[in-house]
Amino acid sequence: MEGNVIIADDDRSLRMVLAQALSRAGCKVRATGTLSTLWRWLEDGEGEVLVTDVMMPDGDTIELIPRIKKKRPDMPIIVMSAKNNLNTAMRANQFGAYQYLPKPFDLKDLISSVNTAMKLRLSSSLDFKDNLSSNDSHLEDNLPIVGSSPVMQNIYRILSKVINTDFNILIEGKSGTGKSLIARVLHDSGTRRDKRFLSVNLSLMSLNELQDIFLQNFSSQSANNVGTLFLDEVSNANSEVQNFILSFLNKRESSEKNYHSVKIISSSRQDLKEFIENGKFREDLFYRLNEVSIAIPLLDERLGDIPELSTHFLKEFSKNGMEPKSLTKNSVELIKKKKWTGNVRELRNFIGRLSLVSNTEIIDEKITKHELSMITPEETDLNNLEGSKISKSVEVHLSHYFRSLGDSLPAPGLYQTVLKEVEVPLINLTLALCDGNQIRAANLLGINRNTLRKKIKDYDLVVTRGKKLM
């Protein structure tokens, strides 16, 4: 590899290590610890690739990128940062950096990035963006996605690159990992943030209801003010709904005004490829929705983020009126040892619980240990039931009920009691889903209309027309 590289970093030791590594790779290297020297070299025409830290003693390098691009439009800029959060990655990408590398990184990755950047520069195929000016303020420091682990760094890099694109994005991850949060960040931080974020949960969505929602928001009579359409839990969409969504995507690709500018984001807690193999999901729809895939890790895969997440949640609760609290180091270590099957959502609930029960500003090991012991297996299971089979939910509740009886036996007629507990919400929700229409509800349930009427009478249910579930 040949070429001239400029390194800018206020850490002298790191400058030496990077300079030696790139020199051994065949590059000519100049290194500085200040922005003023860097800018002087750039004005003099030195360097072909810039490798720079973000925070320098005399300023923020990212804010200088627009000026560098204007002065040296053919220069690839590789940004390094120890402040590894989504905001830094987004700013680096959207101000026009060629690549973002969170510290610490492997020297092989840096050399590979410089090598690729050099080749792209020589082939004149760099496509720099100028989406932001140095005074843009919509990127806030307090973005809601927290964590500095390697798996989260990868997500930040992907998000920073796709936020202002028109790609259809599929977010995959188990319950509680933060799929909806990612979707919201993609909208709120992108160019469509001034328009509406329309979230449609497909878990209990009938075709007629979906058609009504789309008619209200995307017809020629409606205002074209939807910036992002979020199709939540697409794996739960039935075949009719899948067909309708595919038709919508076809219209979006046409020149129809109210469809074309909408960004499509979808999510799934299930493995859609497995659903395709089982005939439960259309393969062509999967590839249309999955132009870019973002896989959200389990909390078990990012245990190093738990201290940062816990602190973030405590600050969030204090902003909402609760007393400011903090955790001791031993408390955090206890929390890290717990298996959070409900992922980040369950952790957040637990931190909120700790904040409520603690009478002191410092949440110590004793109270943390006590509250962790109060989390029963049933409670843990309930945190992870979303998306699982109904039988599993019933099993958890029945196990909890039997244990609550101690050595006693339940009253006779248990079968009918449990059956009623399942049937009443099933019928009520189905009627609500069908807008109170008993014929539609009976067809959906797969029972005779007279049977449904009898059950409504036996259970003394109130049927209201015009009552929508969503």
Legacy VTK file of the C-alpha trace (Angstrom):
# vtk DataFile Version 3.0
C-alpha trace
ASCII
DATASET POLYDATA
POINTS 470 float
0.000 0.000 0.000
1.375 3.412 -0.974
0.121 6.879 -0.174
0.408 9.869 2.132
-1.584 9.716 5.374
-2.134 12.417 7.993
-2.848 11.303 11.557
-4.440 13.747 14.018
-4.778 12.660 17.662
-3.930 14.349 20.948
-2.567 11.074 22.390
1.136 11.056 21.542
1.564 7.323 22.225
-1.332 6.433 19.935
0.044 8.718 17.200
3.335 6.836 17.342
1.662 3.402 17.218
-0.550 4.356 14.279
2.292 6.039 12.412
4.546 2.989 12.810
1.794 0.595 11.692
0.935 2.619 8.578
4.606 3.180 7.771
5.250 -0.566 7.888
2.303 -0.974 5.532
4.062 1.289 3.010
2.548 4.714 3.696
4.252 8.033 4.247
2.856 9.450 7.492
2.681 12.856 9.160
1.144 13.099 12.648
-0.077 16.039 14.737
-1.855 16.631 18.032
-3.673 19.888 17.122
-6.341 20.994 14.661
-4.420 24.165 13.829
-1.444 22.187 12.504
-3.759 19.776 10.708
-5.534 22.606 8.922
-2.221 24.191 7.884
-1.062 20.912 6.351
-4.362 20.477 4.524
-4.173 24.014 3.109
-0.670 23.212 1.866
-2.069 20.209 -0.044
-0.437 17.544 2.121
-1.906 14.090 2.687
-4.221 11.889 0.655
-6.119 10.232 3.521
-6.876 11.750 6.942
-7.145 9.612 10.092
-8.360 11.791 12.959
-9.672 11.695 16.502
-12.842 13.661 17.343
-11.925 15.686 20.403
-8.689 17.638 20.018
-7.240 20.231 22.433
-8.255 23.089 20.143
-11.610 21.863 18.849
-13.984 19.203 17.531
-12.681 17.617 14.325
-16.133 16.584 13.116
-17.232 20.226 13.010
-14.213 20.910 10.792
-15.128 18.219 8.249
-17.344 20.472 6.055
-14.433 22.927 5.689
-12.019 20.084 4.919
-14.393 18.711 2.267
-14.685 22.130 0.661
-10.907 22.568 0.640
-10.008 18.942 -0.186
-13.109 17.254 -1.702
-11.144 14.174 -2.775
-9.750 13.387 0.695
-11.286 10.408 2.552
-11.633 11.097 6.283
-11.511 8.236 8.779
-12.815 9.304 12.199
-11.627 7.616 15.418
-13.350 8.165 18.754
-13.283 6.903 22.331
-16.683 8.525 22.874
-18.450 5.520 21.459
-22.104 6.438 21.195
-24.666 6.715 18.432
-24.422 10.502 18.294
-20.710 10.410 17.446
-21.190 7.768 14.754
-24.076 9.697 13.187
-22.261 13.012 13.219
-19.162 11.485 11.661
-21.135 9.848 8.873
-23.546 12.665 8.141
-20.880 15.369 8.104
-19.146 13.377 5.407
-16.570 11.084 7.021
-15.575 8.093 4.921
-15.582 5.743 7.926
-16.062 5.734 11.699
-13.821 3.572 13.909
-14.637 3.341 17.636
-11.664 3.048 19.979
-10.160 0.621 20.791
-9.843 -0.934 17.344
-7.625 -3.515 15.703
-4.691 -2.027 13.787
-5.503 -4.428 10.951
-8.930 -2.783 10.634
-7.362 0.665 10.404
-4.816 -0.407 7.786
-7.562 -2.087 5.780
-9.721 1.064 5.963
-6.862 3.314 4.856
-6.002 0.930 2.013
-9.606 0.852 0.755
-9.955 4.620 1.088
-6.760 5.118 -0.920
-8.020 2.858 -3.715
-11.412 4.583 -3.821
-9.724 7.963 -3.965
-7.540 6.888 -6.866
-10.560 5.529 -8.735
-12.456 8.777 -8.032
-15.472 6.783 -6.815
-15.897 8.399 -3.420
-19.438 9.667 -2.929
-19.174 12.247 -0.173
-22.339 13.577 1.452
-22.975 17.070 2.734
-26.188 16.477 4.626
-25.329 18.651 7.620
-23.663 21.944 8.197
-21.642 22.654 11.306
-24.545 24.466 12.949
-27.129 21.658 12.556
-28.646 20.989 15.961
-31.122 18.133 15.549
-28.584 15.519 16.672
-28.749 15.587 20.438
-26.154 14.231 22.845
-28.856 12.378 24.764
-29.968 9.928 22.110
-32.019 7.078 23.643
-29.818 4.173 22.506
-27.183 3.433 25.131
-24.116 1.192 25.169
-20.468 1.117 24.118
-20.032 -2.631 23.589
-18.620 -3.916 20.271
-22.000 -5.283 19.169
-23.626 -1.896 19.748
-20.798 -0.130 17.907
-21.641 -2.204 14.855
-25.293 -1.135 15.116
-24.280 2.527 15.436
-22.224 2.283 12.245
-25.137 0.757 10.346
-27.632 3.310 11.680
-25.392 6.245 10.813
-25.151 5.060 7.212
-28.847 4.293 6.570
-30.649 7.086 8.441
-30.956 9.353 5.412
-31.371 6.656 2.764
-34.532 5.262 1.161
-33.668 1.624 1.894
-36.355 -0.572 3.437
-35.019 -1.619 6.837
-35.811 -4.809 8.772
-35.025 -4.739 12.502
-34.695 -8.208 14.032
-34.413 -9.017 17.721
-36.061 -10.783 20.627
-38.681 -9.165 22.832
-37.326 -6.350 24.966
-34.180 -5.664 22.941
-35.353 -2.259 21.676
-36.603 -2.737 18.101
-39.216 0.018 18.357
-36.622 2.347 19.872
-34.279 1.783 16.931
-37.115 2.502 14.497
-37.945 5.715 16.300
-34.306 6.871 16.245
-34.121 6.200 12.502
-37.094 8.515 12.050
-36.321 11.231 14.604
-32.710 11.636 13.487
-33.326 11.495 9.740
-34.446 13.925 7.076
-38.107 12.862 7.544
-38.194 13.857 11.229
-40.561 16.788 10.559
-43.204 14.364 9.283
-45.230 11.789 11.224
-43.998 8.437 12.503
-46.835 5.989 11.790
-46.495 2.780 13.808
-48.712 -0.190 12.882
-48.563 -3.276 15.112
-49.464 -6.265 12.955
-49.864 -8.693 15.877
-53.664 -8.284 16.008
-54.277 -6.410 12.784
-56.984 -7.579 10.381
-56.861 -6.752 6.683
-59.855 -4.404 6.959
-58.304 -2.448 9.795
-55.005 -2.163 7.937
-56.817 -0.974 4.829
-58.629 1.683 6.911
-55.331 2.939 8.357
-53.716 3.159 4.933
-56.788 4.847 3.466
-56.660 7.490 6.195
-52.963 8.161 5.719
-52.044 7.443 2.100
-55.112 8.109 -0.044
-55.180 10.977 -2.508
-57.582 12.819 -0.159
-55.303 12.537 2.897
-52.487 14.891 3.758
-49.112 13.534 2.756
-47.522 13.998 6.171
-46.244 10.497 7.005
-42.458 10.345 6.952
-41.930 6.815 8.268
-44.179 3.756 8.261
-43.171 1.299 10.977
-44.593 -2.206 10.427
-44.105 -3.705 13.880
-43.893 -7.523 14.171
-44.404 -8.390 10.494
-43.989 -12.091 11.327
-47.500 -11.954 12.823
-49.080 -10.711 9.597
-51.474 -13.207 7.990
-51.339 -14.001 4.277
-53.942 -11.354 3.338
-52.061 -8.650 5.230
-48.775 -9.749 3.649
-50.304 -9.466 0.185
-51.623 -5.995 0.983
-48.228 -4.800 2.247
-46.545 -6.114 -0.903
-49.077 -4.208 -2.995
-48.343 -1.066 -0.999
-44.612 -1.465 -1.634
-45.285 -1.743 -5.362
-47.270 1.506 -5.271
-44.508 3.173 -3.252
-42.051 2.462 -6.060
-44.338 4.107 -8.589
-44.720 7.851 -8.995
-47.774 8.130 -6.748
-47.193 11.163 -4.554
-48.509 9.902 -1.204
-46.518 6.656 -1.290
-43.154 7.440 -2.783
-41.515 9.515 -0.046
-42.401 7.223 2.880
-39.556 5.363 4.609
-40.461 1.740 5.391
-39.139 0.149 8.588
-40.332 -3.235 9.815
-39.515 -5.408 12.795
-39.716 -9.051 13.780
-38.924 -11.007 16.924
-39.166 -14.245 14.936
-36.731 -15.659 12.375
-38.457 -14.755 9.115
-36.246 -17.104 7.101
-37.589 -19.964 9.192
-41.117 -18.675 8.599
-40.446 -18.689 4.853
-39.309 -22.326 5.001
-42.499 -23.221 6.876
-44.685 -21.391 4.370
-45.767 -18.744 6.889
-44.186 -15.742 5.196
-43.830 -14.634 1.593
-40.255 -14.842 0.397
-40.668 -11.971 -2.073
-42.053 -9.735 0.686
-39.126 -10.637 2.950
-36.564 -9.511 0.392
-38.499 -6.315 -0.296
-38.593 -5.392 3.395
-35.043 -6.570 4.069
-32.941 -4.275 1.895
-30.952 -3.513 5.057
-31.037 -5.762 8.112
-30.269 -4.642 11.667
-29.955 -7.457 14.225
-30.397 -6.248 17.819
-28.375 -8.312 20.324
-29.685 -9.905 23.498
-28.688 -8.193 26.729
-26.628 -11.317 27.521
-24.503 -10.444 24.481
-23.747 -6.957 25.790
-23.300 -7.379 29.553
-20.643 -4.670 29.531
-23.385 -2.143 28.731
-25.341 -2.852 31.938
-23.563 -0.181 34.055
-24.202 2.461 31.390
-27.800 1.307 30.857
-28.512 1.310 34.591
-27.174 4.842 34.989
-29.170 5.962 31.962
-32.418 4.553 33.385
-31.839 6.124 36.812
-31.332 9.528 35.140
-34.452 8.951 33.046
-36.531 8.197 36.159
-35.174 11.255 37.962
-36.215 13.446 35.027
-39.736 12.070 35.419
-40.084 13.189 39.030
-38.322 10.449 40.979
-35.458 11.218 43.361
-31.961 11.024 41.818
-30.312 7.696 42.688
-27.062 5.909 41.913
-25.819 2.320 42.193
-22.744 1.083 44.018
-20.169 -0.918 42.084
-21.145 -4.103 43.943
-24.810 -3.514 43.078
-23.962 -3.248 39.405
-21.943 -6.470 39.565
-24.916 -8.288 41.093
-27.174 -6.970 38.331
-24.709 -8.130 35.666
-24.848 -11.702 37.030
-28.627 -11.936 36.634
-29.957 -13.544 33.445
-32.232 -10.916 31.935
-34.482 -13.014 29.714
-36.664 -9.961 29.114
-33.567 -8.106 27.887
-33.247 -4.321 28.198
-36.957 -3.847 28.905
-36.793 -6.154 31.933
-33.607 -4.455 33.156
-35.281 -1.055 32.898
-38.279 -2.288 34.898
-35.961 -3.633 37.593
-33.963 -0.398 37.839
-37.251 1.475 38.218
-38.227 -0.922 40.985
-34.891 -0.338 42.758
-35.328 3.417 42.481
-38.785 3.213 44.058
-37.979 0.958 47.019
-34.641 2.537 47.940
-34.918 5.154 50.691
-31.380 6.403 50.188
-29.619 8.211 47.371
-27.139 5.338 46.999
-28.637 1.942 46.098
-26.340 -0.500 47.881
-25.595 -4.196 47.495
-28.003 -5.255 50.256
-31.148 -3.792 48.742
-30.116 -4.841 45.230
-29.598 -8.435 46.365
-32.964 -8.431 48.144
-34.858 -7.100 45.126
-33.133 -9.570 42.804
-34.300 -12.395 45.075
-37.866 -11.080 44.781
-37.909 -11.722 41.033
-39.684 -15.084 40.845
-39.233 -17.534 37.950
-42.832 -16.806 36.941
-42.137 -13.074 36.801
-39.056 -13.675 34.685
-41.047 -15.909 32.354
-43.765 -13.270 32.006
-41.153 -10.740 30.900
-40.248 -13.081 28.046
-43.698 -14.326 27.058
-44.286 -11.766 24.316
-44.404 -13.623 21.026
-44.427 -17.079 22.605
-47.235 -19.641 22.350
-50.443 -18.979 24.311
-50.063 -22.382 25.974
-46.789 -21.219 27.527
-48.490 -18.174 29.028
-51.312 -20.308 30.441
-48.777 -22.764 31.862
-46.885 -19.994 33.657
-50.061 -18.551 35.186
-51.376 -21.954 36.262
-48.036 -22.878 37.845
-48.101 -19.630 39.791
-51.731 -20.259 40.844
-51.074 -23.828 42.032
-48.043 -22.728 44.028
-50.063 -19.956 45.673
-52.448 -22.612 47.075
-49.673 -24.264 49.064
-50.836 -27.712 50.220
-54.481 -27.007 49.333
-56.279 -28.123 46.198
-58.221 -25.798 43.912
-61.999 -25.764 44.077
-63.910 -28.299 41.921
-64.733 -27.206 38.386
-61.189 -26.140 37.547
-61.577 -26.979 33.846
-64.556 -24.672 33.343
-62.911 -21.947 35.424
-59.749 -21.974 33.303
-61.769 -22.258 30.090
-63.730 -19.148 31.035
-60.514 -17.281 31.866
-59.311 -17.966 28.319
-62.615 -17.639 26.448
-63.776 -14.334 27.899
-60.750 -12.243 26.772
-60.582 -14.183 23.490
-64.191 -13.373 22.621
-64.013 -9.806 23.892
-60.861 -8.989 21.928
-62.137 -10.707 18.785
-65.388 -8.735 18.939
-63.423 -5.527 19.398
-61.182 -6.492 16.488
-64.299 -6.981 14.333
-65.864 -3.698 15.440
-68.607 -5.580 17.319
-69.745 -7.482 14.201
-70.779 -10.923 15.536
-70.862 -12.597 12.122
-67.273 -11.579 11.394
-66.193 -12.509 14.919
-67.778 -15.976 14.642
-66.043 -16.571 11.305
-62.725 -15.438 12.744
-63.136 -17.693 15.788
-64.259 -20.606 13.610
-67.491 -21.226 15.540
-71.204 -21.028 14.729
-72.837 -17.626 15.110
-75.445 -19.087 17.490
-72.647 -20.590 19.590
-71.035 -17.169 19.854
-74.348 -15.584 20.852
-74.823 -18.199 23.583
-71.358 -17.591 24.983
-71.934 -13.822 24.968
-75.126 -14.430 26.963
-73.601 -17.012 29.336
-70.618 -14.822 30.133
-72.756 -11.660 30.266
-70.514 -9.872 27.781
-71.264 -6.369 26.508
-70.980 -6.014 22.710
-70.454 -2.478 21.437
-70.469 -1.550 17.763
-67.852 0.942 16.699
-65.419 -0.187 19.382
-62.012 -0.502 17.762
-59.185 -2.555 19.208
-56.407 -0.447 17.698
LINES 1 471
470 0 1 2 3 4 5 6 7 8 9 10 11 12 13 14 15 16 17 18 19 20 21 22 23 24 25 26 27 28 29 30 31 32 33 34 35 36 37 38 39 40 41 42 43 44 45 46 47 48 49 50 51 52 53 54 55 56 57 58 59 60 61 62 63 64 65 66 67 68 69 70 71 72 73 74 75 76 77 78 79 80 81 82 83 84 85 86 87 88 89 90 91 92 93 94 95 96 97 98 99 100 101 102 103 104 105 106 107 108 109 110 111 112 113 114 115 116 117 118 119 120 121 122 123 124 125 126 127 128 129 130 131 132 133 134 135 136 137 138 139 140 141 142 143 144 145 146 147 148 149 150 151 152 153 154 155 156 157 158 159 160 161 162 163 164 165 166 167 168 169 170 171 172 173 174 175 176 177 178 179 180 181 182 183 184 185 186 187 188 189 190 191 192 193 194 195 196 197 198 199 200 201 202 203 204 205 206 207 208 209 210 211 212 213 214 215 216 217 218 219 220 221 222 223 224 225 226 227 228 229 230 231 232 233 234 235 236 237 238 239 240 241 242 243 244 245 246 247 248 249 250 251 252 253 254 255 256 257 258 259 260 261 262 263 264 265 266 267 268 269 270 271 272 273 274 275 276 277 278 279 280 281 282 283 284 285 286 287 288 289 290 291 292 293 294 295 296 297 298 299 300 301 302 303 304 305 306 307 308 309 310 311 312 313 314 315 316 317 318 319 320 321 322 323 324 325 326 327 328 329 330 331 332 333 334 335 336 337 338 339 340 341 342 343 344 345 346 347 348 349 350 351 352 353 354 355 356 357 358 359 360 361 362 363 364 365 366 367 368 369 370 371 372 373 374 375 376 377 378 379 380 381 382 383 384 385 386 387 388 389 390 391 392 393 394 395 396 397 398 399 400 401 402 403 404 405 406 407 408 409 410 411 412 413 414 415 416 417 418 419 420 421 422 423 424 425 426 427 428 429 430 431 432 433 434 435 436 437 438 439 440 441 442 443 444 445 446 447 448 449 450 451 452 453 454 455 456 457 458 459 460 461 462 463 464 465 466 467 468 469
